[in-house]
Amino acid sequence: MSVASDIARIAKQEKRLAFATFDEATAFKIGSALRERAIAEAMPVVIQISVWDRLLFYAALPGSSNSNFDWVRRKINVVKMFQKSTYRMVLEQDSPDRAFKTGHGLPVTDYVLAGGGFPVVIKGVGAVGAFGVSGLPEREDHGVIVDALCDHLGIDRKALALPAKAQ
């Protein structure tokens, strides 16, 4: 496993986990599945699904905090700006302080390099929104979203999952 192979795998996830259509019912179904898994596994997370003009789903689970809400907001801002997952951005930017380089002009109050933001992509259209999860280690935040999208789209999770990170 290498950073380059993780970046390539995430780019593949972003391409394969695209929708023919996406609406409020789809957001609710995926958000509810994420919430049910979080409850079953006692994940202290915040879950948000948005299209660019509005919030479609939000849940805060026991153990999460307002800090998680703010992390999700900043992750979704990154997805909107760059049209790709935040964990991919983390790996590409390699910034230990979680901030974008000064040249990007992105304030840390509104943008963060942290995994757990993933684009809502419609085939033939592009990114129209974002999924956000915050409360777990960033690779896990990312993986929870990918699992839910695989399940919803009928894609084998193992085919797209990132390998376990070496300790």
NUDRENPA-613183 format. One record per atom (N, C-alpha, C): x negated, y negated, z; atom name; residue number from 1. Coordinates in pm, 1 decimal. Layout:
         c1         c2         c3   atomo   num
          X          Y          Z      CA   NUM
...
//
This chain:
         c1         c2         c3   atomo   num
      -84.8      118.3        0.0       N     1
        0.0        0.0        0.0      CA     1
      -89.1     -124.3        0.0       C     1
      -56.8     -219.3      -85.8       N     2
     -130.0     -344.3      -91.9      CA     2
      -31.0     -458.3     -103.9       C     2
      -80.5     -577.8      -81.3       N     3
        5.3     -695.2      -97.9      CA     3
       55.2     -701.5     -241.7       C     3
      -33.1     -677.2     -336.3       N     4
        6.6     -682.7     -478.2      CA     4
      115.6     -580.5     -509.6       C     4
      104.2     -459.7     -454.3       N     5
      207.0     -358.8     -482.0      CA     5
      338.4     -394.0     -413.0       C     5
      331.7     -454.5     -294.0       N     6
      454.2     -501.3     -227.5      CA     6
      522.0     -611.5     -309.3       C     6
      443.4     -705.3     -360.1       N     7
      499.8     -813.7     -441.5      CA     7
      567.3     -755.5     -565.8       C     7
      502.0     -659.3     -630.3       N     8
      560.1     -596.1     -750.1      CA     8
      688.5     -521.6     -714.6       C     8
      690.6     -453.2     -601.1       N     9
      810.6     -379.4     -560.0      CA     9
      925.3     -475.9     -529.9       C     9
      895.2     -587.4     -464.5       N    10
      999.4     -685.7     -432.8      CA    10
     1054.6     -748.6     -561.0       C    10
      967.4     -777.8     -656.6       N    11
     1014.7     -831.2     -785.6      CA    11
     1108.4     -729.9     -852.4       C    11
     1076.0     -602.1     -840.3       N    12
     1163.2     -496.7     -894.5      CA    12
     1296.9     -495.3     -820.2       C    12
     1294.7     -510.6     -688.0       N    13
     1418.0     -517.3     -609.5      CA    13
     1505.5     -632.4     -659.0       C    13
     1443.8     -748.0     -674.5       N    14
     1518.4     -866.9     -717.2      CA    14
     1584.0     -845.1     -853.6       C    14
     1515.7     -775.7     -941.8       N    15
     1570.1     -750.5    -1075.3      CA    15
     1682.0     -646.8    -1070.8       C    15
     1662.6     -538.8     -997.6       N    16
     1760.7     -428.7     -994.8      CA    16
     1882.7     -459.6     -909.5       C    16
     1866.9     -539.4     -805.6       N    17
     1977.4     -565.0     -712.4      CA    17
     2057.4     -687.4     -756.3       C    17
     2103.8     -680.9     -878.5       N    18
     2182.0     -789.3     -938.2      CA    18
     2324.8     -740.8     -959.8       C    18
     2415.3     -835.4     -959.5       N    19
     2557.9     -807.1     -968.5      CA    19
     2612.7     -843.4    -1106.4       C    19
     2713.2     -768.4    -1151.2       N    20
     2785.7     -807.3    -1271.8      CA    20
     2872.0     -928.9    -1238.3       C    20
     2932.6     -927.0    -1120.4       N    21
     3010.4    -1039.7    -1068.4      CA    21
     2987.5    -1046.3     -918.1       C    21
     3012.8    -1162.0     -860.2       N    22
     2998.2    -1177.6     -715.4      CA    22
     3103.4    -1277.3     -669.5       C    22
     3181.5    -1237.3     -569.6       N    23
     3286.8    -1325.0     -519.5      CA    23
     3298.9    -1312.1     -367.6       C    23
     3399.1    -1378.3     -313.0       N    24
     3419.6    -1379.4     -168.2      CA    24
     3440.3    -1238.5     -112.7       C    24
     3516.1    -1155.4     -184.9       N    25
     3541.4    -1018.6     -138.9      CA    25
     3412.8     -936.7     -134.8       C    25
     3327.4     -955.3     -233.7       N    26
     3199.1     -885.1     -236.8      CA    26
     3112.2     -929.6     -119.7       C    26
     3106.4    -1059.7      -96.2       N    27
     3027.6    -1112.1       16.6      CA    27
     3078.9    -1054.9      148.2       C    27
     3209.4    -1050.6      164.3       N    28
     3267.0     -998.6      288.2      CA    28
     3235.7     -850.0      305.9       C    28
     3245.2     -773.6      198.6       N    29
     3217.7     -629.6      206.5      CA    29
     3071.7     -604.0      245.1       C    29
     2979.1     -672.9      180.5       N    30
     2836.9     -654.3      210.7      CA    30
     2805.1     -708.8      350.0       C    30
     2857.3     -826.3      382.3       N    31
     2834.5     -883.8      514.2      CA    31
     2887.7     -794.7      625.0       C    31
     3005.9     -737.5      604.3       N    32
     3064.8     -647.1      704.4      CA    32
     2980.1     -521.4      721.2       C    32
     2927.2     -468.9      610.4       N    33
     2840.0     -351.1      618.6      CA    33
     2711.5     -384.2      694.9       C    33
     2655.3     -500.9      667.2       N    34
     2536.5     -544.9      741.6      CA    34
     2567.6     -557.0      890.7       C    34
     2681.7     -616.4      922.3       N    35
     2722.4     -634.9     1061.9      CA    35
     2742.6     -500.5     1131.0       C    35
     2810.5     -407.7     1065.3       N    36
     2834.6     -275.4     1125.3      CA    36
     2703.2     -203.2     1152.6       C    36
     2609.5     -210.8     1061.5       N    37
     2478.7     -148.1     1085.5      CA    37
     2408.3     -216.2     1201.8       C    37
     2413.7     -349.1     1204.7       N    38
     2348.5     -423.0     1312.6      CA    38
     2407.3     -385.4     1448.7       C    38
     2538.3     -369.5     1454.3       N    39
     2602.9     -328.4     1580.2      CA    39
     2558.7     -187.0     1617.0       C    39
     2564.7      -95.4     1521.2       N    40
     2530.8       45.1     1546.3      CA    40
     2386.3       61.6     1593.3       C    40
     2297.1      -22.9     1540.9       N    41
     2154.7      -10.7     1573.7      CA    41
     2108.1     -116.6     1673.8       C    41
     2202.5     -188.9     1733.1       N    42
     2172.9     -292.5     1833.2      CA    42
     2068.6     -392.4     1783.0       C    42
     2089.5     -441.2     1662.3       N    43
     1999.0     -540.8     1604.4      CA    43
     2043.4     -680.0     1648.5       C    43
     1955.5     -756.6     1711.5       N    44
     1990.2     -892.3     1757.1      CA    44
     1975.7     -994.5     1645.1       C    44
     2061.8     -986.6     1545.6       N    45
     2043.4    -1065.8     1423.7      CA    45
     2157.9    -1162.5     1397.2       C    45
     2125.7    -1258.6     1312.6       N    46
     2222.8    -1345.8     1249.5      CA    46
     2224.8    -1305.4     1102.5       C    46
     2344.0    -1298.6     1044.3       N    47
     2362.6    -1261.3      904.5      CA    47
     2438.3    -1374.6      836.4       C    47
     2388.0    -1417.7      721.9       N    48
     2457.5    -1521.5      646.8      CA    48
     2453.7    -1487.9      499.1       C    48
     2568.2    -1508.1      432.7       N    49
     2575.4    -1493.8      287.8      CA    49
     2639.2    -1621.8      235.6       C    49
     2567.9    -1686.3      143.3       N    50
     2614.9    -1813.9       88.2      CA    50
     2598.8    -1815.5      -62.0       C    50
     2686.5    -1888.6     -128.4       N    51
     2659.0    -1933.4     -263.9      CA    51
     2613.8    -2078.1     -246.2       C    51
     2561.0    -2137.8     -348.9       N    52
     2496.3    -2267.9     -328.6      CA    52
     2590.4    -2375.1     -275.6       C    52
     2718.2    -2363.5     -304.1       N    53
     2807.3    -2470.0     -258.7      CA    53
     2884.6    -2438.1     -131.0       C    53
     2872.8    -2313.5      -77.4       N    54
     2947.0    -2285.1       45.2      CA    54
     2907.8    -2153.8      110.7       C    54
     2939.3    -2147.0      238.2       N    55
     2917.7    -2028.7      320.6      CA    55
     3030.2    -1928.9      295.1       C    55
     2994.5    -1801.2      271.9       N    56
     3095.0    -1698.2      247.9      CA    56
     3106.5    -1599.0      363.4       C    56
     2996.9    -1577.0      438.1       N    57
     2998.1    -1481.7      549.0      CA    57
     2894.6    -1524.0      651.1       C    57
     2932.3    -1510.6      778.0       N    58
     2837.9    -1539.7      886.2      CA    58
     2871.7    -1450.8     1004.7       C    58
     2770.1    -1395.8     1068.3       N    59
     2787.5    -1318.8     1191.3      CA    59
     2664.1    -1338.0     1277.8       C    59
     2687.7    -1354.0     1406.7       N    60
     2580.0    -1361.2     1505.7      CA    60
     2601.9    -1246.2     1602.8       C    60
     2505.0    -1158.4     1613.9       N    61
     2516.2    -1039.8     1697.3      CA    61
     2453.9    -1063.3     1835.5       C    61
     2494.4     -983.4     1933.0       N    62
     2437.3     -998.2     2066.9      CA    62
     2284.7     -995.5     2063.8       C    62
     2225.9    -1088.2     2136.2       N    63
     2080.1    -1099.3     2142.2      CA    63
     2023.4    -1200.4     2044.4       C    63
     2104.5    -1243.6     1948.2       N    64
     2057.3    -1346.9     1855.3      CA    64
     2071.9    -1482.2     1923.3       C    64
     2012.6    -1582.5     1862.4       N    65
     2015.9    -1716.4     1922.8      CA    65
     2034.2    -1822.7     1815.1       C    65
     2048.7    -1945.8     1859.5       N    66
     2057.2    -2057.4     1765.8      CA    66
     1930.0    -2068.0     1681.9       C    66
     1819.6    -2024.4     1736.9       N    67
     1694.8    -2022.9     1661.4      CA    67
     1708.5    -1934.7     1537.1       C    67
     1774.8    -1819.8     1551.4       N    68
     1796.0    -1732.2     1435.5      CA    68
     1881.7    -1800.7     1329.8       C    68
     1983.3    -1874.6     1373.8       N    69
     2066.9    -1951.3     1281.3      CA    69
     1979.5    -2047.6     1200.2       C    69
     1888.4    -2117.1     1268.2       N    70
     1803.3    -2213.3     1199.4      CA    70
     1704.2    -2144.3     1105.3       C    70
     1650.4    -2029.3     1146.5       N    71
     1560.5    -1954.9     1058.5      CA    71
     1633.1    -1912.3      931.6       C    71
     1757.2    -1863.0      943.9       N    72
     1833.4    -1822.6      825.4      CA    72
     1857.8    -1941.8      733.9       C    72
     1894.7    -2054.3      790.7       N    73
     1918.3    -2175.8      710.7      CA    73
     1794.2    -2211.1      629.2       C    73
     1677.7    -2207.8      693.8       N    74
     1553.6    -2243.3      623.7      CA    74
     1514.7    -2138.5      520.3       C    74
     1540.9    -2009.6      550.2       N    75
     1513.1    -1903.8      452.7      CA    75
     1601.1    -1921.5      328.8       C    75
     1728.0    -1950.0      349.5       N    76
     1819.3    -1968.5      235.9      CA    76
     1777.8    -2089.4      153.0       C    76
     1728.1    -2194.3      215.5       N    77
     1676.0    -2309.3      140.6      CA    77
     1560.6    -2268.2       49.3       C    77
     1475.0    -2177.6       98.8       N    78
     1362.0    -2129.5       18.5      CA    78
     1412.5    -2048.8     -100.6       C    78
     1509.7    -1960.7      -77.5       N    79
     1565.8    -1882.8     -188.9      CA    79
     1624.1    -1976.9     -293.5       C    79
     1695.7    -2078.6     -248.7       N    80
     1755.8    -2173.1     -343.1      CA    80
     1648.8    -2247.6     -423.7       C    80
     1542.8    -2288.5     -358.4       N    81
     1436.4    -2364.4     -425.1      CA    81
     1357.7    -2278.7     -525.2       C    81
     1325.7    -2154.5     -486.6       N    82
     1235.4    -2072.7     -567.6      CA    82
     1303.3    -1957.5     -641.0       C    82
     1431.9    -1931.7     -611.4       N    83
     1509.0    -1828.7     -680.9      CA    83
     1450.2    -1688.8     -664.6       C    83
     1388.8    -1663.6     -549.7       N    84
     1337.0    -1530.0     -521.3      CA    84
     1336.7    -1506.7     -371.0       C    84
     1310.1    -1384.0     -332.5       N    85
     1318.4    -1348.9     -191.1      CA    85
     1208.5    -1416.9     -109.6       C    85
     1242.6    -1442.4       14.7       N    86
     1147.1    -1511.3      101.3      CA    86
     1030.8    -1422.1      141.0       C    86
     1052.5    -1291.4      149.4       N    87
      938.9    -1205.3      184.4      CA    87
      837.9    -1202.2       69.7       C    87
      886.2    -1204.7      -50.8       N    88
      794.8    -1216.9     -165.8      CA    88
      717.0    -1348.4     -157.3       C    88
      785.0    -1456.6     -121.1       N    89
      717.7    -1585.8     -105.7      CA    89
      611.0    -1580.1        3.4       C    89
      641.3    -1512.8      114.1       N    90
      544.6    -1496.3      223.6      CA    90
      417.1    -1432.8      169.6       C    90
      434.3    -1323.3       96.1       N    91
      318.3    -1249.9       45.1      CA    91
      242.8    -1329.9      -60.7       C    91
      314.9    -1400.2     -145.6       N    92
      249.4    -1479.5     -250.4      CA    92
      177.1    -1601.3     -193.8       C    92
      236.2    -1666.6      -96.5       N    93
      179.7    -1790.7      -42.1      CA    93
       69.6    -1766.1       60.8       C    93
       74.4    -1653.5      132.0       N    94
      -26.7    -1617.5      231.4      CA    94
      -61.4    -1735.6      322.4       C    94
       39.3    -1787.2      390.2       N    95
       23.4    -1904.3      477.2      CA    95
       46.0    -1864.2      623.0       C    95
      -60.6    -1853.9      702.7       N    96
      -45.9    -1806.6      840.7      CA    96
       44.2    -1894.9      928.4       C    96
       58.8    -2022.2      895.3       N    97
      141.3    -2110.3      979.6      CA    97
      287.3    -2116.4      933.6       C    97
      323.6    -2033.9      833.8       N    98
      461.8    -2024.8      784.5      CA    98
      510.2    -2149.9      711.4       C    98
      419.5    -2238.4      678.2       N    99
      454.9    -2362.6      608.5      CA    99
      403.5    -2356.4      464.5       C    99
      474.5    -2422.7      376.8       N   100
      428.5    -2434.5      238.9      CA   100
      312.5    -2532.6      233.0       C   100
      226.6    -2514.4      136.7       N   101
      115.2    -2607.0      118.0      CA   101
      170.3    -2747.6       94.7       C   101
       95.2    -2845.9      135.8       N   102
      137.7    -2985.3      129.9      CA   102
      187.8    -3025.2       -8.4       C   102
      126.6    -2974.5     -111.9       N   103
      163.7    -3009.9     -248.5      CA   103
      307.3    -2976.1     -285.6       C   103
      368.4    -2882.4     -214.9       N   104
      508.3    -2847.5     -242.8      CA   104
      603.6    -2955.9     -193.3       C   104
      560.4    -3033.6      -93.8       N   105
      645.1    -3139.5      -39.3      CA   105
      768.1    -3087.6       33.5       C   105
      758.5    -2969.6       93.2       N   106
      872.2    -2908.6      161.3      CA   106
      853.1    -2914.6      313.0       C   106
      938.3    -2987.7      382.9       N   107
      922.0    -3002.0      528.0      CA   107
      953.9    -2872.7      602.1       C   107
      875.7    -2843.1      706.7       N   108
      896.9    -2722.3      785.9      CA   108
     1031.4    -2724.2      858.0       C   108
     1090.9    -2839.9      872.4       N   109
     1223.2    -2846.9      935.0      CA   109
     1332.1    -2788.1      846.3       C   109
     1304.3    -2775.8      715.4       N   110
     1405.2    -2725.5      622.1      CA   110
     1362.7    -2603.6      539.9       C   110
     1235.9    -2567.9      542.0       N   111
     1184.7    -2456.3      462.2      CA   111
     1084.6    -2378.0      546.1       C   111
     1092.8    -2244.7      538.6       N   112
     1000.8    -2161.5      614.9      CA   112
      959.4    -2041.0      531.0       C   112
      835.6    -2002.0      546.8       N   113
      787.2    -1879.5      484.0      CA   113
      807.5    -1766.8      584.2       C   113
      917.1    -1695.3      568.5       N   114
      950.4    -1582.5      655.2      CA   114
     1045.2    -1490.7      579.6       C   114
     1021.3    -1362.8      585.9       N   115
     1106.3    -1266.9      518.0      CA   115
     1246.1    -1263.6      576.4       C   115
     1342.9    -1229.4      492.8       N   116
     1481.0    -1218.6      538.1      CA   116
     1577.6    -1302.0      456.9       C   116
     1530.6    -1360.7      348.3       N   117
     1618.3    -1430.5      253.9      CA   117
     1607.9    -1359.9      120.1       C   117
     1720.9    -1334.3       56.7       N   118
     1721.5    -1259.6      -70.1      CA   118
     1824.4    -1322.0     -163.2       C   118
     1791.3    -1340.2     -290.1       N   119
     1885.5    -1406.8     -381.3      CA   119
     2007.3    -1322.2     -416.9       C   119
     2120.7    -1388.5     -430.0       N   120
     2240.2    -1330.1     -490.4      CA   120
     2224.5    -1359.0     -638.9       C   120
     2198.5    -1255.4     -715.7       N   121
     2173.4    -1271.0     -858.7      CA   121
     2288.9    -1209.3     -937.5       C   121
     2339.7    -1285.3    -1033.3       N   122
     2439.6    -1233.9    -1126.4      CA   122
     2369.9    -1212.9    -1260.9       C   122
     2384.8    -1091.8    -1314.0       N   123
     2322.0    -1058.3    -1442.8      CA   123
     2363.4    -1159.2    -1549.4       C   123
     2265.6    -1209.1    -1623.2       N   124
     2291.8    -1303.9    -1730.1      CA   124
     2311.2    -1446.8    -1682.4       C   124
     2314.0    -1468.1    -1551.2       N   125
     2333.9    -1602.2    -1495.2      CA   125
     2211.8    -1645.2    -1413.9       C   125
     2169.3    -1558.9    -1321.2       N   126
     2057.5    -1591.1    -1232.4      CA   126
     2104.5    -1602.3    -1088.5       C   126
     2021.7    -1663.3    -1006.2       N   127
     2052.3    -1676.1     -863.4      CA   127
     2163.4    -1778.8     -843.0       C   127
     2265.1    -1737.6     -768.4       N   128
     2379.1    -1825.5     -739.7      CA   128
     2399.9    -1845.3     -589.4       C   128
     2317.9    -1779.0     -510.3       N   129
     2332.3    -1786.6     -365.7      CA   129
     2225.0    -1704.0     -298.7       C   129
     2247.0    -1677.1     -168.2       N   130
     2145.8    -1604.2      -92.5      CA   130
     2207.3    -1524.4       21.5       C   130
     2141.7    -1413.9       50.8       N   131
     2167.2    -1335.2      170.4      CA   131
     2058.7    -1374.6      269.9       C   131
     2094.5    -1387.6      396.2       N   132
     1995.1    -1418.2      498.3      CA   132
     2015.9    -1334.3      621.9       C   132
     1906.0    -1283.3      676.5       N   133
     1907.0    -1210.4      803.4      CA   133
     1789.6    -1260.5      884.4       C   133
     1812.2    -1283.9     1014.3       N   134
     1705.0    -1325.7     1104.3      CA   134
     1724.4    -1261.2     1240.2       C   134
     1614.3    -1213.1     1296.4       N   135
     1616.1    -1157.2     1430.8      CA   135
     1524.4    -1037.8     1446.8       C   135
     1481.6     -978.9     1336.5       N   136
     1391.1     -864.7     1338.0      CA   136
     1256.5     -910.2     1281.5       C   136
     1154.2     -826.7     1289.2       N   137
     1031.6     -860.6     1215.9      CA   137
     1065.7     -880.5     1067.9       C   137
      996.5     -972.3     1002.5       N   138
     1037.5    -1017.0      869.2      CA   138
     1048.2     -907.1      764.3       C   138
      963.5     -809.3      768.8       N   139
      971.4     -699.1      672.7      CA   139
     1101.3     -620.2      694.4       C   139
     1142.1     -608.2      821.0       N   140
     1267.6     -540.2      853.1      CA   140
     1387.7     -625.7      814.9       C   140
     1382.8     -757.0      841.3       N   141
     1490.9     -846.1      796.3      CA   141
     1513.7     -826.5      646.6       C   141
     1405.2     -825.2      570.8       N   142
     1412.5     -805.4      425.6      CA   142
     1471.6     -668.5      393.5       C   142
     1421.6     -565.3      459.0       N   143
     1464.8     -428.6      431.4      CA   143
     1612.0     -403.2      460.2       C   143
     1664.3     -467.3      564.3       N   144
     1806.0     -451.5      598.6      CA   144
     1893.5     -503.4      483.8       C   144
     1854.5     -615.0      427.2       N   145
     1930.0     -670.0      313.8      CA   145
     1919.9     -577.1      192.7       C   145
     1798.6     -534.0      161.1       N   146
     1779.0     -445.9       45.6      CA   146
     1860.0     -317.4       62.2       C   146
     1859.6     -259.0      181.8       N   147
     1939.1     -137.7      206.1      CA   147
     2087.1     -162.4      177.9       C   147
     2139.4     -272.4      228.4       N   148
     2282.2     -303.0      209.7      CA   148
     2315.8     -323.2       61.7       C   148
     2227.2     -389.9      -10.9       N   149
     2251.7     -411.7     -153.7      CA   149
     2243.3     -280.2     -231.5       C   149
     2146.3     -196.4     -197.8       N   150
     2137.5      -64.8     -261.6      CA   150
     2265.2       13.9     -237.5       C   150
     2310.1       16.6     -112.5       N   151
     2432.3       90.5      -79.9      CA   151
     2550.4       36.8     -160.0       C   151
     2565.1      -93.6     -164.7       N   152
     2678.5     -154.1     -235.4      CA   152
     2673.8     -126.4     -386.0       C   152
     2554.9     -131.3     -443.0       N   153
     2540.5     -115.6     -587.9      CA   153
     2520.8       30.1     -631.1       C   153
     2517.8      123.3     -533.8       N   154
     2502.7      264.5     -566.8      CA   154
     2363.8      302.5     -612.9       C   154
     2263.9      235.7     -557.1       N   155
     2123.9      263.6     -591.5      CA   155
     2059.4      333.1     -471.9       C   155
     1982.8      437.8     -497.2       N   156
     1914.8      509.6     -390.7      CA   156
     1818.8      415.8     -317.2       C   156
     1837.3      403.3     -186.9       N   157
     1751.7      314.3     -106.2      CA   157
     1603.1      346.6     -124.8       C   157
     1569.9      475.0     -126.7       N   158
     1429.1      515.6     -135.4      CA   158
     1364.4      469.5     -265.9       C   158
     1444.2      456.4     -369.2       N   159
     1391.1      416.1     -499.6      CA   159
     1337.1      273.3     -497.3       C   159
     1390.0      188.5     -406.1       N   160
     1348.7       48.9     -403.6      CA   160
     1283.3        4.6     -272.7       C   160
     1288.2       86.8     -170.2       N   161
     1235.9       45.5      -38.5      CA   161
     1085.6       18.3      -42.8       C   161
     1045.9      -77.6       38.5       N   162
      903.1      -98.9       58.3      CA   162
      849.4       16.2      141.1       C   162
      725.6       55.5      119.1       N   163
      668.8      160.7      203.8      CA   163
      650.3      110.1      346.1       C   163
      643.1      202.7      439.4       N   164
      618.8      163.1      578.3      CA   164
      486.0       89.0      584.7       C   164
      486.3      -17.7      662.3       N   165
      365.0      -98.8      674.6      CA   165
      268.7      -30.4      770.2       C   165
      144.3      -20.9      729.3       N   166
       42.2       38.9      814.9      CA   166
       19.5      -49.0      937.0       C   166
        2.0       14.8     1049.3       N   167
      -19.7      -61.0     1174.0      CA   167
     -165.3      -99.3     1190.4       C   167
//
